[in-house]
Amino acid sequence: MNQLLSLNVAEEVASAIDAEICALPVRNTPNERAVLRKYSQMLKEANPEFILGVARALLKEHRWLAYELIAGHKATFQSIREAEVEEFGRGINSWASVDSFARTLAGPAWRRGQVSDELIGRWARSEDRWWRRAALVSTVALNVRSRGGKGDTGRTLAVCRLLVSDRDDMVVKAMSWALRELVVHDADAVRGFLVKYEDVLAGRVKREVRHKLATGLKNPRRKMERAD
C-alpha cells in the first residue's frame, strides 16, 4: 500500500510536505513546486476527501500549494463546488493569494460550470477589495489559452461592468488584466467596452488596454527601453 495513504490523517502528509519545503537549501517557487509534484505523484490514487484534507492542512502556511494540489488531482478538482471554492478562498488578503486562488482554483472551476455566475457576481459586489479582485482575476481562466481558456466575452464583460467605476488600485489593475486577456478573443467587444465606459474607467485601464489593442503589448514603451 502507498505509504502516504496508510497514514491516519491528512495532516501528517501536510506536515511531511511542510518539513521538506522548510528543509530546502533554497526556497523558491520552482523548488517548492518540485516538492509538491513528488507528493502529488504519490497521492495520485488518493480519494478527493483525503486530498482536500491535505490541502486544508497546507492552507495556512502554503496557500498556493494547497490550490495547486487540488488543481493537479483530477478527481478532486472535478469534485469541488461552490462551498469548497469559497472555503479555500477564505483568508485571501494579498495580491499573491488572490491571484493564485482565482487563476488556479476559482476561475477554472467557474469555466467548467462548477461554480455559478451568481457566485462570481457576489464576489464582485463584496465590500472586501480582495474578493472583488478575485472576481475579475477569475475571468482570466476563461480567456488564457495556455490554461484552457477559449474566450468568454459575455461572462468577462459582465464582471467588468460590475466593477467599472471601482478605483481601488488592486481592482483597477485586475480590470486591465481581465480586458487585456479578452482582447485575444474579441478585440471588437473590448473596444466597444472602452468606448461605452470612457468616462467611467480608470485612466490606467484605458491606457493599458488600448496599448494591448494597438500593439499586442501592455506597455510597448517599456519593451522599447529594454531593447535599447
NORNOR-V574060 format. One record per backbone hydrogen bond with DSSP energy under -0.5 kcal/mol. CO is the residue of the C=O (numbers start at 1). NH is the residue of the N-H. Records with the same first field share a line. If there is no record, write none. Layout:
# NORNOR-V574060
CO=NH, NH
This chain:
# NORNOR-V574060
2=6
3=6
4=7
9=12, 13
10=14
11=15
12=16
13=17
14=18
15=19
16=20
17=21
18=22
19=23
21=24
26=28
28=32
29=33
30=34
31=35
32=36
33=37
34=38
35=39
36=40
37=41
38=42
39=43
41=44
43=46
47=50, 51
48=52
49=53
50=54
51=55
52=56
53=57
54=58
55=59
58=62
62=66
63=67
64=68
65=69
66=70
67=71
68=72
69=73
70=73, 77
72=74
73=77
74=78
75=79
76=79, 80
77=80
81=85
82=86
83=87
84=88
85=89
86=90
87=90
89=92
94=98
95=99
96=100
97=101
98=102
99=103
100=104
101=105, 106
102=107
105=109
106=110
107=111
108=112
109=114, 115
110=113
116=120
117=121
118=122
119=123
120=124
121=125
123=126
127=129
128=132
129=133
130=134
131=135
132=136
133=137
134=138
135=139
136=139
137=140, 141
138=141
139=142, 143
140=143, 144
142=150, 151
143=145
144=147, 149
145=148
152=156
153=157
154=158
155=159
156=160
157=161
158=162
159=163
160=163
161=164
163=166
168=171, 172
169=173
170=174
171=175
172=176
173=177
174=178
175=179
176=180
177=181
178=182
179=183
180=184
181=184
182=185, 186
183=187
186=190
187=191
188=192
189=193
190=194
191=195
192=196
193=197
195=198
197=200, 201
202=206
203=207
204=208
205=209
206=210
207=211
208=212
209=213
210=214
211=215, 216, 217
212=216
219=222, 223
220=224
221=225
222=226
223=227
224=228
